[in-house]
Amino acid sequence: MARSKTKQLSYIAVPSQFIHSLHGLHLSPKKVARYPGRRLPSLARNPKFLLLLLFFLLALLRTLRIGSELHRLLPFPSVPCSHSWSTESAWAADKAAVVSVGVDGGDVGEVVGEFWRQPDGMGYSPCLNFSEEFRMESEAARGVRRRKYLLVVVSGGLNQQRNQIVDAVVIARILGAALVVPVLQVNVIWGDERTRPVDGKQTPLHVPPSWIRNRYLKKLNREGVLLLRGLDSRLSKDLPRDLQKLRCKNPHVRQQVAFHALRFAAPIQELGNKLAMRMRSKGPYLALHLRLEKDVWVRTGCLPGLSSEYDEIVQEERKLRPKLLTGRSNMTYHERKLAGFCPLNALEVTRLLKALGAPPDAMIYWAGGEPFGGPEALLPLTREFPHLYNKENLSLPGELEPFAKKASLLAAIDYIVCEQSDVFMPSHGGNMGHLMQGHRAYAGHRKFITPNKRQMLPYFLDASLPELEFHRIIKELHRGSLGQPEWRSDKVDKDVTAFPVPECMCNGTSGSSAL
């Protein structure tokens, strides 16, 4: 093939200080005779060349100094935080890259990126259009709602409050009332024990819409205002389809379609986005929700497994405060453990991640409170996965100060970073895990690992099992627990905000089709 005679241009990177140093120099355009043997000596005698060389050396030294000190400006070493990708575009690029790693057909071995492969969403996408009848009823009740008001007081942690607000929206629609901005902290906001009696305490669990109307509608029509409190799990999870769609429109954050009615305040969202971008700057990342706090061990009737000393502390605390135990008081710790009622500790989380193929250099963000036992409680995890970060060591000095000692705000930051991760796994069930599960499903069934504790723990206790066989078994047990679409109707009394299929997500097939 003939070589092109077109001149090829090459470029090199030059420090900006060097370019700026040229502005003050006026180099003569006069051509110099070419004498190869005397070229270097003649240049050396040129004062302009010597000045130019001096500027270049100074600029080079300055550049090297800045580079050597750059790590002090970053929240952790070697992770650049200055790229300008949006989270959505980064997620799309990462997902495309991960999918391309897979092998067509059959089982695949341990390949680079396998852990990051996303589940098959089976074509499900949001479908939140209300029925014509529901829309007509809403239009007819619009004028009435301006004369009837529902006021709710929500309590508990961040995710409990969000669940209660979602239920309050649905209850307001059932009663044809306008919902007043909810009160989030009873003691701080009200500060008065003479508050009017609250009917919410008399509401049983999981009541249907008919119970709500029969119990509250007459009083609301008479007085014009209804005050409710204690809404946690009061409203049934099995509601008519339109009311389920209404619930789907409320609990989720940062979605581009209808799942955006509840949003975090701008300062919280901005910091959460920054931390997520820092995690993503090295590629895909895993988020863990670790439930290792002392009160979690006390409430669940479980033991942290750190040492006999820590186990005794938990047991003594439980004796002093027996009401903290959340049911099944007749079960021993070992029985609870095998039944899957206990949180996974750091060692169990580590073994599970290794069995599922998490690479040792994986970027991992962990959310949660201070582990009982301090940093030592995380040692099994940090030994195998050294790139482990949380909001404290990921943030820059001063970034967390506005949220210090505000548990709900810090939990909101955790939620944002976890929501934007490529893979998410909770160590225990709970409100955050359920909301995250539905949120990630609604966003396209992004990978959500549900630890199959009941079936996998016997293999964790079998010390004779070879490691490769252990990994094979654990992978097989979790083949269907990676965030694939699940129909809510297959889950008894499960919330649509955790299982949005089929009421809030469709794949073009009939509503009665099976997955």
Secondary structure as the mmCIF struct_conf table of DSSP 4:
data_model
#
loop_
_struct_conf.conf_type_id
_struct_conf.id
_struct_conf.beg_label_comp_id
_struct_conf.beg_label_asym_id
_struct_conf.beg_label_seq_id
_struct_conf.end_label_comp_id
_struct_conf.end_label_asym_id
_struct_conf.end_label_seq_id
HELX_LH_PP_P HELX_LH_PP_P1 ALA A 2 SER A 4
BEND BEND1 THR A 6 THR A 6
HELX_LH_PP_P HELX_LH_PP_P2 LYS A 7 LEU A 9
HELX_RH_AL_P HELX_RH_AL_P1 SER A 16 LEU A 22
TURN_TY1_P TURN_TY1_P1 HIS A 23 GLY A 24
HELX_RH_3T_P HELX_RH_3T_P1 PRO A 36 ARG A 38
HELX_RH_AL_P HELX_RH_AL_P2 ARG A 39 ALA A 44
TURN_TY1_P TURN_TY1_P2 ARG A 45 ARG A 45
HELX_RH_AL_P HELX_RH_AL_P3 PRO A 47 GLU A 69
HELX_RH_3T_P HELX_RH_3T_P2 LEU A 70 LEU A 73
BEND BEND2 LEU A 74 PHE A 76
TURN_TY1_P TURN_TY1_P3 PRO A 77 SER A 78
HELX_RH_AL_P HELX_RH_AL_P4 THR A 87 VAL A 101
BEND BEND3 GLY A 102 GLY A 102
BEND BEND4 ASP A 104 GLY A 106
BEND BEND5 GLU A 110 GLU A 110
TURN_TY1_P TURN_TY1_P4 VAL A 112 GLY A 113
HELX_RH_3T_P HELX_RH_3T_P3 GLU A 114 TRP A 116
HELX_LH_PP_P HELX_LH_PP_P3 ARG A 117 ASP A 120
TURN_TY1_P TURN_TY1_P5 MET A 122 GLY A 123
STRN STRN1 SER A 125 PRO A 126
HELX_LH_PP_P HELX_LH_PP_P4 ASN A 129 SER A 131
HELX_RH_AL_P HELX_RH_AL_P5 GLU A 132 ARG A 145
TURN_TY1_P TURN_TY1_P6 ARG A 146 ARG A 147
STRN STRN2 TYR A 149 VAL A 153
BEND BEND6 GLY A 156 GLY A 157
HELX_RH_AL_P HELX_RH_AL_P6 LEU A 158 LEU A 175
TURN_TY1_P TURN_TY1_P7 GLY A 176 GLY A 176
STRN STRN3 ALA A 178 LEU A 179
HELX_LH_PP_P HELX_LH_PP_P5 VAL A 180 PRO A 182
STRN STRN4 VAL A 183 VAL A 183
HELX_RH_AL_P HELX_RH_AL_P7 VAL A 186 TRP A 190
TURN_TY1_P TURN_TY1_P8 GLU A 193 ARG A 194
HELX_LH_PP_P HELX_LH_PP_P6 THR A 195 PRO A 197
HELX_RH_3T_P HELX_RH_3T_P4 ASP A 199 GLN A 202
BEND BEND7 LEU A 205 HIS A 206
STRN STRN5 VAL A 207 VAL A 207
HELX_RH_AL_P HELX_RH_AL_P8 PRO A 209 GLU A 223
BEND BEND8 GLY A 224 GLY A 224
STRN STRN6 VAL A 225 ARG A 229
TURN_TY1_P TURN_TY1_P9 ASP A 232 ARG A 234
STRN STRN7 LEU A 235 LEU A 235
BEND BEND9 LYS A 237 LYS A 237
HELX_RH_AL_P HELX_RH_AL_P9 ARG A 241 CYS A 248
TURN_TY1_P TURN_TY1_P10 LYS A 249 LYS A 249
BEND BEND10 ASN A 250 PRO A 251
BEND BEND11 ARG A 254 ARG A 254
BEND BEND12 GLN A 256 ALA A 258
TURN_TY1_P TURN_TY1_P11 PHE A 259 HIS A 260
BEND BEND13 ALA A 261 LEU A 262
HELX_RH_AL_P HELX_RH_AL_P10 ALA A 266 ARG A 280
TURN_TY1_P TURN_TY1_P12 SER A 281 LYS A 282
BEND BEND14 GLY A 283 GLY A 283
STRN STRN8 TYR A 285 HIS A 289
HELX_RH_AL_P HELX_RH_AL_P11 LYS A 294 THR A 300
TURN_TY1_P TURN_TY1_P13 GLY A 301 GLY A 301
BEND BEND15 LEU A 306 LEU A 306
HELX_RH_AL_P HELX_RH_AL_P12 SER A 308 LEU A 320
HELX_RH_3T_P HELX_RH_3T_P5 PRO A 322 LEU A 324
BEND BEND16 LEU A 325 LEU A 325
BEND BEND17 GLY A 327 GLY A 327
TURN_TY1_P TURN_TY1_P14 SER A 329 ASN A 330
BEND BEND18 MET A 331 MET A 331
HELX_RH_AL_P HELX_RH_AL_P13 TYR A 333 LEU A 338
TURN_TY1_P TURN_TY1_P15 ALA A 339 GLY A 340
BEND BEND19 CYS A 342 CYS A 342
HELX_LH_PP_P HELX_LH_PP_P7 PRO A 343 LEU A 344
HELX_RH_AL_P HELX_RH_AL_P14 ALA A 346 ALA A 355
TURN_TY1_P TURN_TY1_P16 LEU A 356 GLY A 357
TURN_TY1_P TURN_TY1_P17 PRO A 360 ASP A 361
STRN STRN9 MET A 363 ALA A 367
BEND BEND20 GLY A 368 GLY A 369
HELX_LH_PP_P HELX_LH_PP_P8 GLU A 370 PRO A 371
TURN_TY1_P TURN_TY1_P18 PHE A 372 GLY A 373
HELX_RH_3T_P HELX_RH_3T_P6 GLY A 374 LEU A 378
HELX_RH_AL_P HELX_RH_AL_P15 LEU A 379 GLU A 384
STRN STRN10 LEU A 388 TYR A 389
HELX_RH_AL_P HELX_RH_AL_P16 LYS A 391 LEU A 394
BEND BEND21 SER A 395 SER A 395
HELX_LH_PP_P HELX_LH_PP_P9 LEU A 396 LEU A 396
TURN_TY1_P TURN_TY1_P19 PRO A 397 GLY A 398
BEND BEND22 GLU A 399 LEU A 400
HELX_RH_3T_P HELX_RH_3T_P7 GLU A 401 PHE A 403
TURN_TY1_P TURN_TY1_P20 ALA A 404 LYS A 405
HELX_RH_AL_P HELX_RH_AL_P17 ALA A 407 GLU A 419
TURN_TY1_P TURN_TY1_P21 GLN A 420 GLN A 420
BEND BEND23 SER A 421 ASP A 422
STRN STRN11 VAL A 423 PRO A 426
BEND BEND24 SER A 427 HIS A 428
BEND BEND25 GLY A 430 GLY A 430
HELX_RH_AL_P HELX_RH_AL_P18 ASN A 431 TYR A 442
TURN_TY1_P TURN_TY1_P22 ALA A 443 GLY A 444
STRN STRN12 LYS A 447 PHE A 448
HELX_RH_AL_P HELX_RH_AL_P19 LYS A 453 PHE A 460
TURN_TY1_P TURN_TY1_P23 LEU A 461 LEU A 461
TURN_TY1_P TURN_TY1_P24 ALA A 463 SER A 464
BEND BEND26 LEU A 465 LEU A 465
HELX_RH_AL_P HELX_RH_AL_P20 GLU A 467 LEU A 477
TURN_TY1_P TURN_TY1_P25 HIS A 478 GLY A 480
BEND BEND27 LEU A 482 GLY A 483
STRN STRN13 TRP A 487 TRP A 487
HELX_RH_3T_P HELX_RH_3T_P8 ARG A 488 ASP A 490
BEND BEND28 LYS A 491 LYS A 491
TURN_TY1_P TURN_TY1_P26 VAL A 492 ASP A 493
TURN_TY1_P TURN_TY1_P27 VAL A 496 ALA A 498
STRN STRN14 VAL A 501 VAL A 501
TURN_TY1_P TURN_TY1_P28 PRO A 502 CYS A 504
STRN STRN15 MET A 505 CYS A 506
BEND BEND29 GLY A 508 THR A 509
TURN_TY1_P TURN_TY1_P29 GLY A 511 SER A 512
#
